[in-house]
Amino acid sequence: MKYKITGDNLQVVTLELSSGERVYGEAGAMVYMSPNMTMEAKMRGGLRKAIGRKFAGETMFLTEFCPTGGEGLVAFGGNAPGTIKEIDIAPGKEFIAQKDAFLCAEDSIELSVAFQKKLGATFFGGEGFILERLAGTGSVFIHACGDFIEFDLQQGQSMKVDTGSVVGWDGTVGYDIQKVPGIKTMFFGGEGLFMTTLTGPGKIIIQSMTLHNLAAALAPFLPQGGESSGTASVVGGLLDGALRSR
């Protein structure tokens, strides 16, 4: 399989598949494909894993794509302005991602739910309560809002991040939720009550903007009550569709 990521803030990943190669993606993420590409919706992993994906923000059915009669191509795009990145998964290695970060992957990649075990993260983690575990062998593509910032943490090195800004991390990275220090900072600092602490070794990926922050930035320009305008209605419709899919 070959791939190419195009675009700046509205990126699309195009996969070139040889005969017999198969990929699968989030339902509704396909942008275009060649005429010889077949697609079929499947409940990969059975009902139990499908229900788990639903809790993680994905769809119960995933769509599989495979070319017939030679090479073919299929392209996938995210549901909001942001970045697409390829993650290479090797045997014995796994990648943990925020819910609904998954975009598409080779058939050899397994997507499952990773429930946070620590009490702090379970009760106070917000976006981090349910996570996605990506394992197997091959390439998987993730998508999130804004641009990506990556850090390669060394053994014992930590980084505190806004919970909603964490995209994913290597399976070797420790993950926990810690309370923001100080009552005044906690309630008036604007950063929420808790912060995510990631501890190495391993790579972590952070997004520069969350979908909720994007919605908050656009909210003042959307029609209020009975007001309506052509441009605002279009923007509102797009934003509402992206939020509902999350």
Sequence and secondary structure as in RCSB ss.txt:
>XXXX:A:sequence
MKYKITGDNLQVVTLELSSGERVYGEAGAMVYMSPNMTMEAKMRGGLRKAIGRKFAGETMFLTEFCPTGGEGLVA
FGGNAPGTIKEIDIAPGKEFIAQKDAFLCAEDSIELSVAFQKKLGATFFGGEGFILERLAGTGSVFIHACGDFIE
FDLQQGQSMKVDTGSVVGWDGTVGYDIQKVPGIKTMFFGGEGLFMTTLTGPGKIIIQSMTLHNLAAALAPFLPQG
GESSGTASVVGGLLDGALRSR
>XXXX:A:secstr
 EEEEE SSB EEEEEE TT  EEEETT EEEE TTEEEEEE TTHHHHHHHHHHTTS SSEEEEEESSS EEEE
EE SSSEEEEEEEE TT EEEEETT EEEEETTEEEEEEE  SHHHHHH GGGSEEEEEEESEEEEEEEES EEE
EEE TT EEEEEGGGEEEEETTSEEEEEE SSHHHHHHSSS SEEEEEESSEEEEEESS HHHHHHHHGGGS  T
T   HHHHHHHHHHHHHHHH 
